[in-house]
């Protein structure tokens, strides 16, 4: 019996009340209604030093980078939600992405945390553009790492008023974008499992 596709969901901010965390929660909740296995993580659980090749040479790849790479490798698709910092993604998310890119093995087994994985990207901001610039940068980075980034994406603007009391996205248009993106990810991940 083939298991359902596994989807990992994370946000690029660990700030209390971060819009990207709320948006990632909304994606995870939507995915939970579909035929897939959903894992929601926070980068708080994977603290990492600033990426430094001298540090890597001296001490090796940090264990949390390996743990995070295992999470990436174990899942068929990854949803990344980023805030926008000065027109780009935050250093926390970029640092995690960079450290994971250094992981190529887990003990004696090869590990491919990015190559040919599906990715769904989203951004959120209290501004009107919803962090679109950060979304563009994140997409470019993930493509360079070998991920198949889906065309469906959402830049959630006015995120400070975008959620109802239950944490759901209240705008009909935005909720529809999220649902369609999740459906596309699950469908494509299911097809990949059959190949």
KADA-V738537 format. One record per residue. N is the residue number from 1. RES is the residue in one small letter. PSI is psi in radians with two decimals (none if undefined). OMEGA is omega as a letter, one per 30 degrees, with the letter a starting at -180 (none if undefined). D_CENTER is the distance of its C-alpha to the mean C-alpha in Angstrom with 2 decimals. Layout:
# KADA-V738537
[[N	RES	PSI	OMEGA	D_CENTER] [N	RES	PSI	OMEGA	D_CENTER]]
This chain:
# KADA-V738537
[[1	x	2.19	a	27.85] [2	x	2.33	l	24.43] [3	x	2.82	l	21.59] [4	x	2.70	l	18.96] [5	x	2.57	a	15.69] [6	x	2.24	a	13.10] [7	x	2.26	l	9.60] [8	x	2.37	a	7.03] [9	x	2.26	l	5.27] [10	x	2.80	l	4.56] [11	x	2.68	a	6.07] [12	x	0.21	l	7.63] [13	x	2.58	l	11.00] [14	x	0.13	l	13.20] [15	x	2.44	l	16.10] [16	x	2.23	l	18.00] [17	x	0.24	a	17.63] [18	x	2.40	l	14.75] [19	x	-0.61	l	14.02] [20	x	-0.59	l	10.25] [21	x	-0.75	l	10.76] [22	x	-0.69	l	13.07] [23	x	-0.74	l	10.99] [24	x	-0.68	l	8.18] [25	x	-0.69	l	11.44] [26	x	-0.69	l	12.81] [27	x	-0.79	a	10.23] [28	x	-0.71	l	10.80] [29	x	-0.71	l	14.46] [30	x	-0.79	l	14.75] [31	x	-0.56	a	13.33] [32	x	-0.32	l	15.78] [33	x	-0.05	a	18.56] [34	x	3.01	a	17.90] [35	x	1.38	l	18.90] [36	x	2.87	l	15.98] [37	x	2.15	a	15.10] [38	x	2.30	l	12.21] [39	x	2.12	l	10.97] [40	x	2.08	l	9.60] [41	x	2.88	l	9.42] [42	x	2.49	a	10.03] [43	x	-0.19	l	10.44] [44	x	-0.58	a	14.04] [45	x	-0.06	a	14.68] [46	x	1.03	a	14.02] [47	x	2.40	a	16.24] [48	x	2.55	l	16.88] [49	x	2.92	l	19.67] [50	x	2.36	a	19.37] [51	x	2.18	a	18.98] [52	x	2.00	a	22.64] [53	x	-0.50	l	24.24] [54	x	-0.72	l	27.45] [55	x	-0.74	l	25.80] [56	x	-0.73	l	24.22] [57	x	-0.67	a	27.70] [58	x	-0.77	a	29.41] [59	x	-0.11	a	27.26] [60	x	3.14	l	24.87] [61	x	2.29	a	21.11] [62	x	2.51	a	20.17] [63	x	-0.63	l	19.82] [64	x	-0.51	l	16.57] [65	x	-0.69	l	15.07] [66	x	-0.76	l	16.58] [67	x	-0.74	l	15.35] [68	x	-0.68	l	11.68] [69	x	-0.65	l	12.50] [70	x	-0.73	l	14.21] [71	x	-0.82	l	11.29] [72	x	-0.83	a	9.41] [73	x	-0.57	a	12.89] [74	x	-0.36	a	13.79] [75	x	2.62	l	11.33] [76	x	-0.54	a	12.07] [77	x	2.64	a	8.84] [78	x	2.25	l	5.09] [79	x	2.12	l	3.58] [80	x	2.20	l	1.86] [81	x	2.18	a	5.41] [82	x	2.50	l	7.88] [83	x	3.09	l	11.55] [84	x	2.15	l	14.23] [85	x	1.95	l	16.56] [86	x	0.76	l	19.65] [87	x	0.17	a	18.23] [88	x	-3.03	l	15.22] [89	x	2.75	a	12.05] [90	x	2.71	a	13.05] [91	x	-0.56	l	14.45] [92	x	-0.85	a	12.56] [93	x	-0.77	a	9.17] [94	x	-0.71	l	11.37] [95	x	-0.75	l	13.39] [96	x	-0.77	l	10.87] [97	x	-0.78	a	9.82] [98	x	-0.78	l	13.61] [99	x	-0.76	a	14.75] [100	x	-0.58	l	12.75] [101	x	-0.29	l	14.28] [102	x	-0.19	a	17.62] [103	x	2.02	l	17.42] [104	x	-0.12	l	19.38] [105	x	2.77	l	21.15] [106	x	1.65	a	21.31] [107	x	-2.13	l	25.00] [108	x	0.11	a	26.86] [109	x	2.39	l	24.15] [110	x	2.59	a	22.07] [111	x	2.24	l	18.30] [112	x	1.54	a	16.01] [113	x	-0.37	a	12.39] [114	x	-0.73	a	11.50] [115	x	2.13	l	14.68] [116	x	0.26	l	14.86] [117	x	2.63	l	11.56] [118	x	2.50	l	10.29] [119	x	2.46	l	7.21] [120	x	2.22	a	6.97] [121	x	2.60	l	6.44] [122	x	2.80	l	8.17] [123	x	2.86	l	10.12] [124	x	2.54	a	12.82] [125	x	2.74	l	16.10] [126	x	-0.08	l	19.61] [127	x	2.95	a	20.94] [128	x	-0.53	a	21.90] [129	x	-0.17	l	19.50] [130	x	0.41	l	16.36] [131	x	0.46	a	14.81] [132	x	-0.66	a	15.31] [133	x	-0.74	l	16.17] [134	x	-0.67	l	12.97] [135	x	-0.74	l	11.18] [136	x	-0.77	l	13.79] [137	x	-0.74	l	13.36] [138	x	-0.77	l	9.63] [139	x	-0.81	a	10.63] [140	x	-0.78	a	13.64] [141	x	-0.82	a	12.22] [142	x	-0.63	l	10.01] [143	x	-0.74	l	13.18] [144	x	-0.53	a	15.32] [145	x	-0.01	l	13.67] [146	x	0.17	l	14.60] [147	x	2.66	l	11.63] [148	x	1.70	a	12.74] [149	x	2.12	a	10.79] [150	x	2.63	a	12.22] [151	x	-0.47	l	14.56] [152	x	2.20	l	13.67] [153	x	2.87	l	11.75] [154	x	2.28	l	12.65] [155	x	1.79	a	13.81] [156	x	1.79	l	15.05] [157	x	2.86	a	18.23] [158	x	0.74	a	20.60] [159	x	-0.34	l	17.90] [160	x	-0.35	l	20.64] [161	x	0.30	a	22.48] [162	x	-0.13	a	19.89] [163	x	2.52	l	19.73] [164	x	-3.07	a	22.66] [165	x	-0.32	l	24.06] [166	x	0.04	a	22.07] [167	x	0.15	l	18.67] [168	x	2.64	l	18.47] [169	x	2.16	a	18.04] [170	x	-0.45	a	21.73] [171	x	2.28	a	22.06] [172	x	-0.78	a	23.04] [173	x	-0.84	a	21.69] [174	x	-0.70	l	18.20] [175	x	-0.64	l	18.14] [176	x	-0.71	l	19.29] [177	x	-0.79	l	16.62] [178	x	-0.83	a	13.92] [179	x	-0.79	a	16.08] [180	x	-0.69	l	16.77] [181	x	-0.78	l	13.22] [182	x	-0.73	l	12.53] [183	x	-0.76	l	15.93] [184	x	-0.75	l	15.42] [185	x	-0.81	a	12.40] [186	x	-0.74	l	14.54] [187	x	-0.79	a	17.60] [188	x	-0.66	l	16.41] [189	x	-0.65	l	15.02] [190	x	-0.75	l	18.42] [191	x	-0.70	l	20.31] [192	x	-0.61	l	18.79] [193	x	-0.50	a	19.94] [194	x	-0.42	a	23.37] [195	x	none	none	23.79]]
